[in-house]
Amino acid sequence: MIDALQNRLNIPEANLADINVLLLDPDSRVMQAFLDVVRKYGTPEEINCKAERARQLPALLSRLEEIKSPYLKDLYWLIEQRDLGVFIPLADYRRKVLGPRADTMTFADDLAVTLEISAFQYFPWLIAEARHAIAYGELMPGRFIRVRKMKESEADHGDMPAVAAAMQIIGASYVETLDTKGTDGSNVHLGGPATITGYFGGVGQPNDHALLWLDEFLHYYTTYGTSQVLNLNPGTVLLGYLLHKLGVNNEFKISVFMGNDNAYAVLWTLLGAKLFSRPDPRSPEAPGAGGASPLIGFNFGNSVTNETIELCAEVRGALDIEKIVRFEHHITEAYKSIVRQPYLRRDELMTLARSVPNISAKHEGGDPDVDAAREHPSDILDYFRDKAEVIASGHMPLLERNYMDKHAALNATARALTEHGLSFVAARCLHK
């Protein structure tokens, strides 16, 4: 029973009508600027058609063939290994962890935790990871986060389409990070550490950069079929909602830098997703298929507790978007430049995973004791380095070692989930 106080929160239909007036106003400069960017690429139907053609595996492989990419042979190797079934099957993995009792246990598949790794910067790392997983009977992630500069990736022997092809081959979802992400000089008054506090109120997409973000997304969407990108600013989140409302099958996840660190911040984020949702159903594991909302996930702030996540799950369920919006929760973090260490949330996940569906376990660092002992511990600032500089400094092997430490942390989480009778989502086409 709603009491009189709570009833005051009801939103009058007149208020919703005012929102529609603004959205449909042909003289609104804000709305027309948004629509002008979209029109550059065609109608929503034409845009989706271009993206669908571009993301087809034969089209991606053909593009790599045309530029004689050295990554093509690795993709064919990956297809061969997948078809030979050399990656450990799920049932065998469970027996490896639990022994014979695995065959008598029931696992909570309806609450399966997505195994997520970040950041997957360079295509060759995936091949190194796959070879390691085959050799040691380990799992490949079910979700990959990319934070590499996209123009650099595009120009790097086809790194971008190679990654897109690999994700289809192994059956994983992935996210790219557009170059218009707030550290691109968009705020002319901010520089390096000397102006670090300025980022607290100025990071994101100031002035026209929100529209540049939209333009950049539509370029990669129509050129490579890239569906999922990272989002970190309220303006570009809204543009993502509006684009999808028009009929474009875009998707995005929201970064930890957005600051969803309490149930009310999450409520605000999800209210927008619901307000601008489309009526057609979709599968959350079918990127680019369109559906109720383009928001397919978001990272919590690292300070959230299990209770906060449980409260957010109640809100998500009440808005009926539980199957669409994934909670992406950091289990490990980069050892340097982002959080106090040691940071490890694996034990807390074992409790969460018993009751909160559609959650991912994000591994953005190795386990702290491993990372701390490395010559070069994982560092979030490495995400913003040019590949040429990384190679010139001799750090590429060190960064790959950091990535493999994240792989090890992810597999430690999979093992813990299994020991607790819980389930996970690894690369679907590899671990059947």
Helices and strands as residue ranges (DSSP letters): H 4-7, H 13-23, H 29-39, H 44-55, H 57-66, H 72-84, H 90-98, G 99-104, E 108-118, H 123-136, E 143-145, H 150-155, H 159-170, E 173-175, G 193-198, H 199-202, H 209-224, E 228-231, H 234-246, E 251-254, G 256-258, H 263-275, E 295-299, H 306-318, E 326-332, H 346-352, E 359-363, H 368-372, G 380-384, H 387-393, H 396-419, E 422-425
